Amino acid sequence: MYKRRKKLVSSTPQASSTMLDGRGLMTSFTSSQSSVISSIDARNVSDSPEDMFDMSPHKSKGSNLLLDITNTGVSSQPSCSKAPEPKKTTNEVLEMLLSQEDEPLAKVAKISNKRTEDRKLALSQEISSIANKQLSSILSKAGMVLGDDISPNLLTKPQSVFVRNMSKLLDKSNKEDVNKFIENLEEFLSDTDCLKTALSPTKADPDSNILADSQDSLIRLLLSVESIQSKLISFLLDKICEFTADEDGNSAEEMMAIVRMILQSLRYMNNVLEPEKLTQKMFDIIHAVSSSMLKHEITNCLPDIISDAQREETANEFIELMKSEPSLTPSILYTLSNLWLEGDSLYQLQMSLIRQLRNSPLDQLPACVRFLAMGDIINHADEIINGLRSELVICHADGGSCTQVQKGKASDVQSTLILVFEKLRDAVLKSKKLADIWVKNIGKVKKSIHHKPIDLLMLLIVHSTSKSDVMRKRTVETMFRAKIKSGHFKESLIQDTLSATSVVVREHYDDLLKLLSTLLLSPDLTVSSFSAYFFSQCFEKLDSLQWRKRIILELISNITVAKGNAKPALNLLHSLTSKYTSKIAPFITLLMTLLDVVIEMKVVEIRQFMDMLCMIAFGDASDNSIDNIGVQDEICMIVQKQLSCPEAVIFRSGIIAAIVTIRHMVKKGENDTNETPSSEEEIQLDGSGKKAMNLLDLVLTGTRANAEAQVLVFDQLSYMILNSDNLDKPFTKKVSIMMQGYLQNHYIIASSDYLSKDNGLESSLQFCIDTDLEDPIVFNLVDAVVLETNSSTSTIPIIALPGLVRLIRALELADLTEIDALLGCAISLPSPTIYTKFGNADCHVQNLALDCLFHVCNFLREMLNSFVYFVKDGKPDKILKRLRAVVYFQNLISVCLPQAYDYSPPVYYLDDIGSKPAAQAEKSKKLAVPKRKKTTGRKKAKDKNNEKDKEKDDNDAVDETAISVEESEDEEDVELISLEFSKFKCHLRELEFDVCIVLTQPLVPMPKPIQDGFCSAELGPNELMLILDDLNSKLRYCMHTSKGIRPRKEPAGFDVFSTVPLDLVVTNVSKLAHHLCNHLHKIVEYLHNLLIINDGILDATGMFCAGSNEMKQCFTLILSVFNTYLSWPDLTSEVYSQRLMKTLIKLGGPNINKKDVTCRNEAITGALSYLRDITKCILDLTSAVSLVSLMSTLVSLQEPEGDKFDPELGDLCEDFLRRKWYDSKGAEAKGTSVNQQLCVLLDVFLNDGNNCLKNVSKTLNWLSLECESLGNDNSFTTFPHFNKNNLNVLIRSICKGLLAGAKKALEGKDYKEQLEVWDSVTSCFQELIAIIKIQDSRINLRQFLKVSYLRKYLQFHFIV
C-alpha cells in the first residue's frame, strides 16, 4: 500500500502535464518555463530527514526550487552568487508567468478572456501540484503518507516519532523554508476534502510496529510541532470563520461537522505557545459570528482548550458574555462548571442564577439547575437549596400562573421538569453529602405551608438512589414519618405534587410505590393513612391502565408478603374498588390471585376481599370491560367449592364468601321498586332473591352440625344487613320470619308453661322485669343448655343465640316492637344455691352452671345493644336493670371460674378462623402452681453452691421493675381471679358504642343490692366501671394514644366498633365529657368525705369499706378515659379544636365560666388547677399515676404562643413517692404492677424541666445516707415503697434523670457554665457509684450498665 500511494503522489504532475498538453497550453510556454517544469518533474528528493530542508548553494545547485520559479529571469541553472529575490506568493507567481508569456505573442492577435482564464487555472493547478508533491514528500520523510479523498492518511511511524522528526526538520530549516512549508500546507488544506482528511484520524501502516490501528489526525500531530503551531492555529480559526460565512442551507450540517473536527483537534493540547491569543481569538469568533450553533460549540469546548492559568479570566469573560448573550446561558454554565469556579465569584454567580430561575426560559432551566446542584455548594448549601425550593416555580402548585409555563407548550414544560429532576438526581448520585444536605434542609422546615412538591420529590429521589446505602434509606423513611406525624406533610401537598409534577412522578413511579408500601405498613396510623391517600390520588390522577395496574400489583404483593400486616393494603384496595369500581374491573383477574392466600386471612379481611370481587361482578352491567354474568357464576362456583371442603379454615372462609355474595345478590338499585310485604303470604322473591335464598339455605344446612360456624353465619348476616343500604325487602322479610321462628321454637316459652325439670340442674325463674304482665315470656336457658349437652346435634345451638338475636334486631331495626318483650322476660337460671356452694358441686354441674352464666351474660349484652335507645327516649329503667344483671353475672363468673379446673368457656367471637381466643389448659396449669415458700438456710446453701444455675438466671432477661414479694394467700387468690377473668373477656359479646349513653344517668354510690333475682334501676359504681372500662378500651383501639401506633396483633372484640366513623366517636365522647365530669365530681366528693370521716388516716379501717374500692377504680378509669381522648394527636387540628375546647372547659370543674375562656391555654390552666386541687383526694397508687399522666398530657397541649401554666408535676410526684400506698384490703401495696407505677412517678419527678439535676442530687443525698442502714426487711424512710429488693428501679430512673438533666442544663451555656454543670454531674455519678458499691447486688449493677447510661454519659461528655 505504501508503494502504491507513493507512486500515486509522484504521478500527479504527469497527469497534469498530459492534461495541459491536451489543451495545447504547453506550446505557448517559453523554454525557460518548460525547463523549470521539467526540473520539477525530474527532481530527486532525498530520503534522509537531514537533507530535506538543507537547500544551501554549496550542497545543491537547484536547491531553492520555489525561489527559482518566482525569479523574473527563469533559468534551469541559476547562479549561486546571485542574490535571492524576495519571496512571492502563489498569485504573484501566476501573474508574473502570464505577463512573461504575453511578450512573445505581442504580434499575435489578442487571445480571448476565456483562454486566459483557462491558462491561469492550468498554471494554478500545476503549481498546486508541485506544492502538494513537496508537502507529501516532506511528510513522508517524517513518517506520514498523505491520502486522497477516499483513503485516510497513513502513519508509517509512531506518533511521537513523527512529531519529533517534524520538529527536527523545521528547527534546522531557515525561516523562509518553514514559511514555505506552511504555505504549502495551507494550500493543501484549502481544499475542503483534504481538510476533512487531515482532520480525520489517521491509520497505522500495517507494515509498521504501531499497535493501534487508529491514530491522531494530521492536524492534531502538526499542532504538537511548536514552530508551526501558532500559524496553524490561526489558519484553523480563520477556516472556522470562513465556513461560517459561506454557510448555506444545503451545506450547513457539513460545514458544522468540519468546525467540530477543527475544535476537537484544538482540545487537550499538551503545550499551547500563545494561550492568551488563542483564547482571545475564540472569544472574538463568538462575538463576530452569527451562528448560534457555532457559538455553543466554541463555548462548550473552551475549557478543554485553555490553560489552567486562564480559568478565572475565562470565567469572568463568560459571565459577562452571559449578560450580553442570554441564549448562550446553558453552554456557558456547562463551561463554567468545568472551570471549577471558587470563592466569591462562584457564590455571586449562584445567587444571580437563583434570582433568575423564576423568569428564565424553559430551555435554560435544566442547565441552571445542573450548575447550581452539581457545583461546590457545601459552603452555601442552605441558601442554594432553599433558593431552588422557592424559585423553581415550575414545580410549584401555582406554577401554572408563572410566565415560564404560560409562554411554553405543555410538552415543553413536562420535558423541562423531567430534565430538571434528572439533573438533581445526577447531583445526588454524584455527591452523598449533597443528599444528606437536602434531607437535612427539608427537615428544617417547620410549617406545612412552606413545604413544596420539590420536597416530596427530592426525598423520593434520595430514597431511590440509596438502595445500597441502607442507613440513608432509613433516614429518608424516618423523615417521611416524622413530617407526616407532625402535620408538615399534608394531603394538600400530595395533590399539589401530582398536579404540578405528575410527569416526574411517572419517571420515578416504581420507586414511589416501594416507598409508599413501606409507609403503608407503618404501625403509625397517621403515616399509614397518608400513604393510602397518596396511593388513591395516584390511582385517580394518573389516568392510564399501566399506572393503575402497577398500583394493583404493588398492593397485592403487600397482601401476600405481609400476611400478618395485610390489613392496611387490603383496606386501601377495598376503598379503591368501592370508589372506582369500573376502573378496577379490568384487573379482576389479578385480584382473584388472592384466593391462594385467603385461608391465611382473618374474618374481616376475607369479608373485604370477597366484597371487592362481588362489587365488580355485580356492578354496572353496562361496563363492557368484563363479563359480569361469567364472573358471577365463577364466584358462586368458588363459594360452593369452599362450602363443600372438609377443611375447617376453607369451609369458614366459604361461609363469609357466601354471605357477601348474598348481600350483593339482593342489593337493589336506586330506581328499583322495593316495598316491604305486609304478610308472609305476599312475599314474592325475584330471580336474584331466589338464588340468594338457595345459597343461604345451603349455608344454614352446611353449618347445622357446627355450632361455631353458626355463630359466624349469624354474625356475618347481621353485619351484612346493618351495613348495607336498600336490600331486597321481601328477602329480608322472609329471613326475619325464619329467624324469629328459630328463636321462638327453641328458646322462648310462656311463664305458665315453665316447669322445673329434674335434669340434674335445679333451676328457677329469675330477673323478670315485666312483672306487671299476666303471663310474661320466659327465656328457657337451663333446659336448652341441658338438652344441648345431652344431645349431639341442635338446630340452633345456644352458643349462636346472641348472634341470632342480633340478626333479628338487624332485620327488624325499623320497628323492634315484635321482639321488645325479650328485654323484660324472665330467665330460667340455675338456683342461686348452686353458686353459693359451687366448689362442692359435681364437675358436670359446675360446667352446666358456668355455661348458663356465660350464655345469659351474652344474651343480656345483646339486649343492651338492641334496646339501649330506651335511655335516649327517657325510659332507662329496663336498661339499667339489665346492666346490673350483666355485672352480677360477670362477678359470679369471676368467683366460680377459678374453681372449675376442667372447664372451657364457649367461643362467641372468632377473629382468626379456626383458632379459639384462649386456652383453658393454660389457666388450669397456672392455678395448679403451688405458692412460693420462704427460702430456708439449706436452700440458700444449695443456691450458693450452684453457681452455674445462678449465672444462667442472671443472664436471663428480667423485668426492670420485677421484685420478689411475699403475699398473703387471699391477696394471691384475688389477683389470680382478676387476671384469669381478664383473659376470658373475648368470650363475651361486644358491647356496641351506643351503650355508652348509659353514662348520662346519675351515679348512685351505694345502690341497693340484688336479692332473689331482682335489682333496682340504678347506675352503681360496678356498672359505671364496666361502661368506663369498655369505653376506654374502645378509645385506645381507635385513637391509639401511644403516638398513634397500631398494635402488632389486632385485638379481638371490636368487629362492630371498627365500623363506627372516627368523627362520630370524637363527637360523642366530647358530648359525654360533661357527664363524665359529673361522675368525677361525685367520686371526689365521696373520697373527700371518706377522708374526713377517717380523720385523714390512709390506712384506717373505714378507708376500705364496702364500695370504696369500686369508687377508686371508677376515679382511675375516668382519668384514663380523658387521658386517652386528649392524647389523640389529631384532636389539636382545626377540625376538632372546638371539641377540644369544650372538653377542657368541662374538665376544669364548676368554677370555670365558659364565657371567660378565650384561648386553649386558659382552658388548660383551669383544668390543671382543678386536677391539682383534687390530688389530696387520691387514695390509691393507680389513681395517682393516672392523674399525673393526664396532667402531663394537658401540659403538652399548651400552645407555645400564650402564657403557660406550670402544675409543678415534679413536686406532686415527689409527694406521691413519699406517701405510703395500700391495696383494696388495707395491706401495703406490693408487686410488679406497683413497681411499674412507681417507675412512672420517678421518671416524671427526675425529669422535671429545669429541676432535673436538682432532684437527682437531692435523691442521691438521702439515698446515700439511708442506704448504709438499709436491711433486708426494712424500707427507705424518704420513699417508703423502695427497699433492697427494688432498689434497681430507683437506680435506673436516677441514671435516666441524670443524663436528661445534663443535656438540658448544657443547652445554651458557655464553657464556664458547662464546666460547672459537668462538675455537678460528676459528683452525682460518684455518689451513685458509692451507693452501688454498698448495695453490691448484680441486678443493681446491671441496671446501671444495662442501657449504657455510663457510656452515653462519657460519649456526651467528650462531645461537649
Disulfide bonds with the S-S distance in Angstrom:
none
